[in-house]
Amino acid sequence: MIIERRFCGPPDSGNGGYVAGRLAQLVDGPAAVRLHVPPPLEVDLEVRREDARVVLTRGDDMIAQARPTELGIEAPEPPSLREARESSEAFRGFESHWFPSCFVCGPHRDARDGLRIFAGPVRGRNLVAAPWIPDDSLGSANGMISPEFVWAALDCPGAFAFAAPPGHVVLLGELAATLPAGAPTGEACVVCAWEIDREGRKHYTGSALFGESGACYGLALGTWFEVPESADERSATV
């Protein structure tokens, strides 16, 4: 596996959701992907199966591992597309962003280059939400969004589902997801996320992707870590 620079999260490592989504496709059914170190870009990585899990390595270094899982969370009532658009205008990343070139949520990325999913607070609800119209470059031959891009879309909104910790960045440690239905390109979708719990520097979030009809195309449980800003891209091991 090679993670192209286009799919970065932090400038020098892969977006966690995208990398997780690529690895998760080698697991039957819902999968949990744990990131042990920031996934390096533009280098050959080895993928191998070890019993029920799939591991991603570089030499002797474990990069990530995927395993079957059950999520145990439910999707909320989806915000409307209008609510998502209004919420996105208050995306805090427009004012201050840890990784403004992130493939998923970076405001420095152009349309059809990054996903430009800017999740902001939904008025009156414990949610952040954003609209997203996936373009055809993200699709497979059957016109559906390739799974790794659904996983990517489910990733970053979770980092904005709780208050930004002063003096820290937030890095994804693990993402577990299920994709109950195929998501077509070109459809006006809504992505939302919410905080479930926190334990010290660790945060748990849910996220979901909905289509125009309200159908849930993806549901995820994220584990996030607060890392001192001076540590930059240190490992966020669960």
C-alpha positions, -999 to 999 in steps of 0.1 A, spaced: 0 0 0 12 35 -8 -6 65 8 -4 94 -17 4 129 -4 -30 141 -16 -46 121 12 -27 137 41 -42 147 74 -12 164 91 12 176 64 35 146 66 11 117 74 -20 101 60 -55 111 70 -65 86 96 -100 80 82 -87 74 47 -60 50 58 -84 32 81 -109 29 53 -84 13 29 -73 -12 55 -109 -19 67 -119 -32 32 -98 -63 39 -120 -71 69 -154 -87 65 -182 -65 79 -178 -37 104 -142 -30 113 -121 -11 139 -88 3 128 -62 13 154 -35 37 143 -2 31 161 19 58 145 11 85 120 9 67 86 38 78 64 32 92 29 46 81 -5 64 50 8 58 13 3 39 -2 33 33 -39 38 -2 -53 43 -6 -88 57 -33 -109 73 -28 -123 108 -57 -145 117 -88 -123 120 -69 -90 118 -51 -72 90 -19 -52 98 -1 -24 81 37 -22 87 68 -6 75 98 -28 82 95 -37 119 72 -8 127 35 -14 132 16 14 115 -20 2 119 -42 -28 124 -78 -36 115 -101 -62 131 -138 -71 130 -159 -53 155 -194 -43 166 -201 -6 171 -228 -6 197 -240 30 189 -270 43 170 -272 71 145 -291 103 156 -319 119 138 -301 136 109 -299 174 107 -316 188 76 -294 199 47 -303 235 55 -292 230 92 -260 215 80 -252 244 57 -259 269 84 -238 250 109 -209 247 85 -207 285 83 -196 284 120 -168 258 115 -141 268 139 -114 256 115 -120 288 95 -105 308 123 -79 283 137 -70 249 123 -45 223 134 -39 210 99 -54 234 73 -42 212 44 -60 181 57 -76 161 28 -110 160 47 -115 192 66 -87 215 55 -99 249 42 -68 253 22 -78 224 -1 -95 232 -34 -128 216 -45 -122 182 -62 -88 180 -43 -100 178 -7 -134 168 6 -139 202 23 -162 189 51 -165 218 75 -186 206 105 -199 233 128 -223 233 157 -260 226 151 -282 250 170 -299 234 199 -283 200 195 -252 183 208 -240 179 172 -217 193 146 -227 190 110 -217 198 74 -231 193 39 -211 172 15 -217 165 -22 -191 138 -31 -179 143 -67 -175 116 -93 -137 114 -88 -144 97 -55 -166 70 -70 -160 34 -81 -171 20 -114 -207 15 -102 -211 52 -93 -209 47 -55 -184 65 -33 -153 43 -27 -154 31 9 -122 47 19 -137 81 12 -168 74 33 -144 64 62 -125 97 56 -158 117 57 -167 100 90 -133 109 105 -126 146 109 -160 159 120 -154 140 153 -124 162 161 -147 192 161 -175 176 182 -159 188 214 -141 220 225 -106 225 212 -82 217 241 -59 247 247 -22 241 238 -30 207 223 -39 192 189 -63 163 186 -52 131 168 -72 100 158 -63 69 177 -89 45 164 -119 45 141 -145 18 140 -172 20 113 -200 2 95 -213 12 60 -249 -2 59 -256 11 24 -238 23 -7 -235 60 -10 -238 74 -46 -217 102 -58 -233 135 -66 -259 133 -38 -263 161 -14 -253 144 19 -251 155 55 -222 145 78 -226 149 115 -207 141 147 -212 142 184 -192 136 216 -201 104 235 -177 105 264 -142 116 275 -116 102 299 -88 126 306 -70 133 273 -91 107 255 -124 116 237 -150 92 222 -172 105 193 -198 92 170 -202 103 134 -227 95 107 -232 101 70 -268 106 57 -282 108 22 -310 131 9 -336 107 20 -322 104 55 -307 70 49 -276 63 69 -247 55 46 -221 53 73 -218 52 111 -185 54 131 -171 55 166 -139 75 170 -113 76 197 -92 108 199 -62 119 219 -51 153 230 -14 157 222 7 188 231 12 210 202 50 208 206 47 171 200 34 177 165 27 143 149 37 120 178 19 86 180 -16 86 194 -17 50 205 -49 37 221 
